[in-house]
């Protein structure tokens, strides 16, 4: 119990110090060229294409992806994603989302799940017949902000992060002043992910930053060269360096959970920085 208490204090102290120091280094504020791009226009999926497992590209007869009342509705009924037509690098992307109430098999009783996949390269469906190889900013109840390598198992897809000495299950935990670890598969859990996390519908952790069901969340991912920094509702939750690849398409998953999105905003970062 004493060791657990000390470890918790260490994490809380690191959060406070890192949040304060990183605020002045945020490339969103210092390196933006202000040419914001609205990747989602609120009317249709112009600039994107759909891909569903066993259906392929732009075949969505069950309307898994629809746009209505200025929002993108992802039913989650089939697994797949929307994917940008273009590749991007050096940017800040902001996604405003909220969960719906409906969950479908095979995750009907599991935590609501989706994901923002950046630096997506290669073939559609290369990973499990569903997604391109990529680096994922996880969206899941209790775990939004986890970094997952959705790769082929080689170091062509890799991230390095500073992590705590102790793991949560098989996963490292991001810690700003921790030791460096690199992974080419698996995940880096966000800073204060509940160690008692369970894959159950409606899970809430003691220190969760994500808002309650039905409320809007802001997920911000900064892809600055080979660095990746994630904020949830304005709070730093994860960071990685030596990210490979460092550019590619952007995907948003359909993974059993109903999801609403009202904004997907991309702001390029200046390429030449001092």
N, C-alpha and C positions, 0 to 999 in steps of 0.2 A: 504493500500500500504506500509506504514511504517513497519507494522508487517511482511509482506511478505518479504521485503528487509532484515530485521533483521534475519528472519528464513533462508534465502538464504545464508547470510554471515556466519551464524552458521554452516551450512552444509559444505560450502567451507573450513572453518577453520578446522572443524573436519576431513575432507578428508585429508588435508595437514598433520595434526599432526599424524593421524592414519597411513597413508601411510609410513611416516618416521619411526615411532616407530615399526610398524609391520614388516618392511623389515628385521630387525635383528632377528625376531622371526619366520621367515618363515621356517617351517619344511622341505620344499622342499630342502633348502640349507643345513640345519644342521642335519637332521635326515634321509637322504636317504642312503640306502645301495647299491645304484648304480646298482641294478639288474633290469634294465628297461625291461619291457615286451611290445612287440608290439602286442596289442590286434587285430589290423587289419594288415594283412600281405600284402595288396595291390594286392592280387591275387584272393582271394575267401573269403568266410565267415567261414573258419575253426575256431572253438572255439565259434561260435555263432549259434543260431537257429532263425528262423523267426516265428512271430506270427501275424496273421491278424484277425481282427474282422470278425466273422461268417465263417472264414475258418480254424482257429486254427493253430496248430504248423506245421511248414515246408510245408505249402501249399501256394504257391505264383505263380499261373498260369499267372498273369498279369505282372510278373517281377517288382514288386514294389521295390525290393532290387536287384541291380545288381552291379557287379564289372567290371570296364573297365578302361584301361589306368592308373592303379594304384589308382583309386578312387572308393569309394563306392558311388553309385548313389541311392538316395531314391526319387522315383517319387512323393510320397505323394498322389497318386491316390486312395489308400485305407488306412484306419487307422489301425495302428498296430505298430510293433517294431521289432528290432533285440535284442536278449537277450544272454548274455554270458552263457556258460554251467556251469561255475564255480562261486562260491561266492568269494567276496574279502572284506578285511578290512584293515585299516591303509595304505593308499596309496595316491599318487598324480596321477590324471588322466588328460591328456592333449588331447583335441580334436581340430583338425584344420578343419574348415568348411567354406563353402560359400553357399549362397542361389542361386538357379537357378531362372529362370524367370517365370516358370509355377506354377500356383496355381489352385487347384481343388476345386469343390464344396465339402462340404458346406461352404468352406472358400475362394472361388475364389476371392472375393474382400476384404478379410480380411488380417490383418498383417501376413506375413510369419511366420510359427509356427512349432516348434519341441521341443525336450527336451532331456536332459541327465538325466536319472533316476538312482540314486544310491541306495544301500541298499534295493534292490528289493527282497521281500520275499513272500512266499505263492503261490497261484495258478496263472498260466497264465490267464490273462483276468479278474482277480478278480475286477478290477476297470473299470466299464463300459463295460465289455466284451472285453477290449482292452489291458490293462496293469496290471502288478503285482502291489500290494501295494508297495510304495516306497517313497523316498524323491527326489524331482525333482529340478535340476538346469535348469531353464527355458531357452529356446532358442526361442525368438520371437522378431520381429522388435520392437525396442524401449524398450524391457523388458528383454533382455538376461541378466541373472544373478539373476533374481528373484528366490526365494526359495519357492517351493510349496509342501505342504504335500499331497501326493496322497495316502491317507489312508482310514481306515474304520470308521473314526470319533471318535475312542477311543484314549486314550493316549498311546496306543502301537505304534502309529505313531505321532511323536511330535518333534517340534523344539523350542528352546528359542533363542531370539535375543534381542539386544539393539536397540530400535526404537525411532523415533521422537514422540513428543506429538500429532502432527496432522497426520491424515490418508490421504491416497489417495483413495477416495471412501471407500470401505470396507477393504482395505489392509493397514497393517502397512508398514512403510518405515524404512529400516535399517539406523541407526545412531550410529557410534562407541561409543559415550559417552552418549547415550540415556537411557531411562528406559527399564527394562527387561520385555518382554512379551513372553508368550508361546502360541503356537497354535497347534491344532491337525487337523485342516483343513484350507483351504485358503492359503494365501501367505504372504511372507515378500518381499516387493518391493526392488529392488536394490537402492543403495544410492542416485543416481541422476536421477532416473526415471522421465521423464517429467510429471508434474502434468496435462498437457493438452493431455496426451497420448490418442490416439483413435485407435480402432481396425480396421485399414484401411491399405490396401496394400501400401507398401513403406513408412510407417511412419518413420520420423526421428525426434528425440528430440533434443533440443538445446544442451544438454550436453552428448549426446550419445557417448559411447565408441566404439560401434560396427562400423565396416568399411562400406563403401558404397557397394551397391549391386554388386556382382560379384567379390569382393575382399575377400581374405582369412582372417579369424579370428582365434585367439587362445583362447579357453575356457579352463580354468584350474580350477579343483575342488580338493581341498585337504581334504580328509577324515581322520582326525587325531584323533583316538579314537572316542569320541562322539562329536567332533567338525567338522564343515564344513566351509571351507573358499573358496570363489570364486573370481577368477581373470579373467578379460576379456581384451585381448590384453595387458597383463602386469599390468593392473590397478585393485586394489582391488575394488570390487563392492558389496560384501555381505559376511556375516558371521553369523553362528549360533552355539549354544552350546546345550548340553543336547539332542543331536540328537538321536532319537529312530525310528527304530533300528539303530545299528552302523555297520552293515555288511550285505552283500547280493549280489545278482547278479546286473549286470549293463545292462540297456536298453537304446536304442536310438529310438526315436519315428518317425513314419510316420504320419503326421497330416495335410494333404492337400498340404503342400508346398514342392516344389522340393528342394532337399538338396544334396550337394556334400561334402564328407569327405575324406581327404587324409591321416589323421593320427589319430590313437587312441592309445595313449601311456600311460602305467601304470607303475609307479615307487613305489615299496613298501617303507614304512617308517620303521625305526627301532622301534621295539616294546618296548625296554627298554631305556628310555631317562631320563636324569637328569633335 
